[in-house]
């Protein structure tokens, strides 16, 4: 019975990989048929019109990336014990700000810390850089820009 299930699973997966053509979507929303002979053609010849709902979503998402700070904004205070432990691995807030400034090609003074969630092992940092809100993540002593996949 076990070998029968493995065989059926193998053939089902083989069928899914043996399909010739693939349909993909371009950035502007048109569908393209990619053929097995390395040619392609548009399925949708006309570029789809954006609906009002999609336009409002684009505006809302663009507003989320813009940081509107009040004039009397102060950066949050960080835990001194954690910052002292992170000095050994060069992962203090100063090091994180230097990395953000280097990534965005600006001065360290242009990087403003908005919020922080930090432990010894990891941390999430929200910054305002040149009017844009960005999030960086620290895992141990490694610092990288947080990706929004979903």
C-alpha positions as CSV (number, residue, x, y, z in Angstrom):
1,X,0.0,0.0,0.0
2,X,2.8,2.4,0.9
3,X,4.7,1.7,-2.4
4,X,1.4,2.2,-4.3
5,X,0.9,5.7,-2.7
6,X,4.5,6.7,-3.5
7,X,4.1,5.6,-7.1
8,X,0.8,7.5,-7.5
9,X,2.4,10.6,-5.9
10,X,5.4,10.3,-8.3
11,X,3.2,10.2,-11.4
12,X,1.0,13.1,-10.3
13,X,4.1,15.2,-9.7
14,X,5.6,14.1,-13.0
15,X,2.4,15.3,-14.8
16,X,2.6,18.7,-13.2
17,X,6.2,19.1,-14.3
18,X,5.6,17.9,-17.9
19,X,3.3,20.8,-18.9
20,X,4.6,22.7,-21.9
21,X,3.2,26.2,-21.6
22,X,3.2,28.6,-18.8
23,X,1.1,31.8,-18.3
24,X,2.7,34.7,-16.5
25,X,1.6,38.2,-15.7
26,X,3.6,41.3,-16.5
27,X,4.1,44.3,-14.3
28,X,1.4,46.2,-16.2
29,X,-1.2,43.4,-15.7
30,X,-1.2,41.7,-19.1
31,X,-0.9,38.0,-19.4
32,X,1.7,36.3,-21.5
33,X,1.9,32.7,-22.8
34,X,5.4,31.3,-22.6
35,X,5.7,28.3,-24.9
36,X,8.0,25.3,-24.7
37,X,9.8,26.3,-28.0
38,X,11.1,29.5,-26.2
39,X,8.6,31.8,-27.9
40,X,5.9,33.9,-26.3
41,X,2.7,35.8,-27.1
42,X,0.3,38.1,-25.3
43,X,-3.0,36.6,-24.2
44,X,-4.4,40.0,-23.3
45,X,-3.6,42.5,-26.1
46,X,-5.2,45.4,-24.3
47,X,-3.6,46.7,-21.1
48,X,-6.2,46.2,-18.3
49,X,-7.6,49.4,-16.7
50,X,-7.0,50.0,-13.1
51,X,-10.1,50.1,-11.0
52,X,-10.8,52.8,-8.4
53,X,-10.2,50.3,-5.6
54,X,-6.8,49.5,-6.9
55,X,-5.9,53.1,-7.3
56,X,-6.9,53.9,-3.7
57,X,-4.9,50.9,-2.5
58,X,-1.8,52.2,-4.3
59,X,-2.3,55.6,-2.7
60,X,-2.7,54.0,0.8
61,X,0.4,51.9,0.3
62,X,2.4,54.9,-0.8
63,X,1.2,56.8,2.3
64,X,2.4,54.0,4.5
65,X,5.9,54.4,3.3
66,X,6.0,58.1,3.9
67,X,6.8,59.2,7.5
68,X,5.2,62.3,8.7
69,X,7.0,63.3,11.9
70,X,6.0,66.0,14.2
71,X,8.5,68.8,14.9
72,X,9.0,67.7,18.6
73,X,9.6,64.0,17.8
74,X,12.2,62.2,20.0
75,X,13.7,58.9,19.2
76,X,12.8,56.1,21.6
77,X,15.2,55.2,24.4
78,X,16.9,51.8,24.2
79,X,17.9,49.3,26.8
80,X,21.4,50.1,27.9
81,X,22.2,46.5,28.9
82,X,21.3,45.1,25.5
83,X,23.2,47.9,23.7
84,X,26.4,47.2,25.8
85,X,26.2,43.5,24.9
86,X,25.8,44.4,21.2
87,X,29.0,46.5,21.2
88,X,31.1,43.3,21.0
89,X,29.5,42.3,17.7
90,X,29.2,45.8,16.3
91,X,25.4,45.7,16.3
92,X,24.4,48.7,18.4
93,X,21.9,51.2,17.2
94,X,24.8,53.4,15.9
95,X,26.1,50.5,13.8
96,X,22.5,49.9,12.5
97,X,22.1,53.6,11.6
98,X,25.5,53.6,9.8
99,X,24.3,50.6,7.7
100,X,21.0,52.2,6.9
101,X,22.8,55.5,5.9
102,X,25.2,53.5,3.7
103,X,22.3,51.6,2.0
104,X,20.4,54.9,1.3
105,X,23.6,56.9,0.5
106,X,22.9,59.6,3.1
107,X,24.4,60.9,6.3
108,X,23.8,59.2,9.7
109,X,22.0,62.3,10.9
110,X,19.3,61.8,8.2
111,X,18.4,58.4,9.7
112,X,15.7,58.8,12.4
113,X,14.7,55.9,14.6
114,X,10.9,55.6,14.8
115,X,10.3,52.5,16.8
116,X,12.2,49.5,18.1
117,X,11.5,46.0,19.3
118,X,14.7,44.5,20.7
119,X,16.0,41.5,22.6
120,X,19.6,40.2,22.9
121,X,19.1,37.7,20.1
122,X,17.1,39.9,17.6
123,X,15.6,43.2,16.9
124,X,13.2,45.1,14.6
125,X,13.9,48.7,13.8
126,X,11.7,51.2,12.0
127,X,13.6,54.2,10.5
128,X,12.7,57.3,8.6
129,X,15.2,58.0,5.9
130,X,14.8,60.9,3.5
131,X,11.1,60.9,4.3
132,X,10.7,57.2,3.6
133,X,9.8,54.6,6.2
134,X,12.1,51.5,6.2
135,X,12.4,48.5,8.5
136,X,15.6,46.7,9.3
137,X,15.9,43.5,11.2
138,X,18.8,42.3,13.4
139,X,19.4,38.6,14.0
140,X,22.3,38.1,16.4
141,X,24.9,40.5,15.0
142,X,23.6,40.4,11.4
143,X,21.7,43.4,10.2
144,X,19.6,43.4,7.0
145,X,16.7,45.2,5.5
146,X,13.4,43.5,6.3
147,X,11.6,42.2,3.2
148,X,7.8,42.4,2.9
149,X,7.0,39.2,1.0
150,X,3.3,39.0,1.8
